[in-house]
Amino acid sequence: MHAELVDKKMSIGIIDTQFIAARNDSKQRGYKLHNQSQNEINRFEFWELLIRVAGFKFKDEESGSKRSFAVCFKTLLEFLSEHYLPYPI
């Protein structure tokens, strides 16, 4: 089943960019990561990636009504649950 997360606004390239940004942000903050390759992320980086993707996908900056990252993340979870879970949360 395809969640349709990738669309005209959100491409695979944008998700890759957010992945790299989440990894580099933790390095800039001085977190010591043990034996981590370029394609791996830690738990906290995974959460940061989800929040970055949610903000990019669901922030409505064109309409003038800015949504918080918390609201965007909740919208992402609802979006994914509609497409992946057999029963609503």
Sine and cosine of phi, psi and omega as CSV:
sin_phi,cos_phi,sin_psi,cos_psi,sin_omega,cos_omega
0.00,0.00,0.73,-0.68,-0.04,-1.00
-0.99,-0.16,0.79,-0.62,-0.09,-1.00
-0.99,0.14,-0.12,0.99,-0.01,-1.00
0.84,0.54,0.53,0.85,0.08,-1.00
-0.94,0.34,-0.57,0.82,0.04,-1.00
-1.00,0.06,0.84,-0.54,0.02,-1.00
-0.53,-0.85,-0.35,-0.94,-0.02,-1.00
-0.90,0.44,-0.57,0.82,-0.03,-1.00
-0.99,0.13,-0.57,0.82,-0.09,-1.00
-0.87,-0.49,0.97,-0.25,0.01,-1.00
-0.99,-0.15,0.19,-0.98,0.06,-1.00
-0.88,0.48,-0.60,0.80,0.03,-1.00
-0.88,0.48,-0.63,0.78,0.03,-1.00
-0.92,0.39,-0.65,0.76,0.04,-1.00
-0.90,0.44,-0.66,0.75,0.06,-1.00
-0.87,0.49,-0.68,0.74,0.02,-1.00
-0.89,0.46,-0.66,0.75,0.03,-1.00
-0.91,0.41,-0.60,0.80,0.07,-1.00
-0.86,0.51,-0.75,0.66,-0.01,-1.00
-0.90,0.43,-0.65,0.76,0.00,-1.00
-0.90,0.44,-0.65,0.76,0.02,-1.00
-0.90,0.43,-0.64,0.77,0.02,-1.00
-0.93,0.38,-0.73,0.68,-0.07,-1.00
-0.93,0.36,-0.53,0.85,0.01,-1.00
-0.89,0.46,-0.65,0.76,0.00,-1.00
-0.93,0.36,-0.56,0.83,0.05,-1.00
-0.93,0.37,-0.64,0.77,0.00,-1.00
-0.92,0.40,-0.48,0.88,0.03,-1.00
-0.98,0.17,-0.09,1.00,0.09,-1.00
1.00,0.00,0.27,0.96,0.06,-1.00
-0.94,0.33,0.73,-0.69,0.04,-1.00
-1.00,-0.01,0.89,-0.45,-0.03,-1.00
-0.96,-0.29,0.79,-0.61,-0.09,-1.00
-1.00,-0.05,0.82,-0.57,0.11,-0.99
0.75,0.66,0.75,0.66,-0.03,-1.00
-0.97,-0.24,0.84,-0.55,0.03,-1.00
-0.99,0.14,0.02,-1.00,-0.03,-1.00
-0.93,0.38,-0.39,0.92,-0.07,-1.00
-0.98,-0.21,0.22,0.98,-0.01,-1.00
-0.91,-0.41,0.52,-0.85,0.13,-0.99
-0.72,-0.69,0.42,-0.91,0.07,-1.00
-1.00,0.07,0.09,-1.00,0.00,-1.00
-0.86,0.51,-0.74,0.67,-0.04,-1.00
-0.92,0.40,-0.52,0.86,0.06,-1.00
-0.95,0.33,-0.56,0.83,0.07,-1.00
-0.88,0.47,-0.71,0.71,0.02,-1.00
-0.90,0.43,-0.65,0.76,0.04,-1.00
-0.89,0.46,-0.64,0.77,0.04,-1.00
-0.88,0.47,-0.71,0.70,0.03,-1.00
-0.87,0.49,-0.67,0.74,-0.02,-1.00
-0.93,0.36,-0.63,0.78,0.06,-1.00
-0.89,0.45,-0.70,0.71,0.02,-1.00
-0.90,0.44,-0.69,0.73,0.01,-1.00
-0.88,0.48,-0.70,0.72,0.01,-1.00
-0.89,0.46,-0.67,0.75,0.00,-1.00
-0.93,0.37,-0.66,0.75,-0.09,-1.00
-0.97,0.24,-0.63,0.78,-0.20,-0.98
-0.92,-0.39,-0.01,1.00,0.10,-0.99
-0.96,0.27,0.78,-0.62,-0.05,-1.00
-0.98,-0.20,0.95,0.31,-0.06,-1.00
-0.98,0.21,-0.41,0.91,0.01,-1.00
-0.94,0.35,-0.59,0.81,-0.06,-1.00
-0.99,0.15,-0.14,0.99,0.03,-1.00
1.00,0.00,-0.22,0.97,0.03,-1.00
-0.99,-0.13,0.99,-0.11,-0.03,-1.00
-0.97,0.24,0.70,-0.71,0.02,-1.00
-0.96,-0.27,0.54,-0.84,0.04,-1.00
-0.96,0.29,0.30,-0.96,0.05,-1.00
-0.90,0.44,-0.53,0.85,0.03,-1.00
-0.90,0.44,-0.69,0.72,0.02,-1.00
-0.92,0.38,-0.65,0.76,0.03,-1.00
-0.90,0.45,-0.65,0.76,0.00,-1.00
-0.92,0.40,-0.66,0.75,0.05,-1.00
-0.89,0.46,-0.65,0.76,0.04,-1.00
-0.89,0.45,-0.65,0.76,0.05,-1.00
-0.89,0.46,-0.70,0.71,0.01,-1.00
-0.89,0.46,-0.66,0.75,0.05,-1.00
-0.91,0.42,-0.66,0.75,0.02,-1.00
-0.87,0.49,-0.73,0.68,-0.01,-1.00
-0.93,0.36,-0.59,0.81,0.00,-1.00
-0.92,0.39,-0.55,0.84,0.05,-1.00
-0.91,0.41,-0.53,0.85,-0.09,-1.00
-0.99,-0.13,-0.35,0.94,-0.10,-0.99
-0.90,-0.44,-0.54,0.84,-0.06,-1.00
-1.00,-0.01,0.65,-0.76,0.01,-1.00
-0.95,0.31,-0.40,0.92,-0.02,-1.00
-0.81,-0.59,0.59,-0.81,0.02,-1.00
-0.92,0.39,0.45,-0.89,0.01,-1.00
-0.97,0.24,0.00,0.00,0.00,0.00
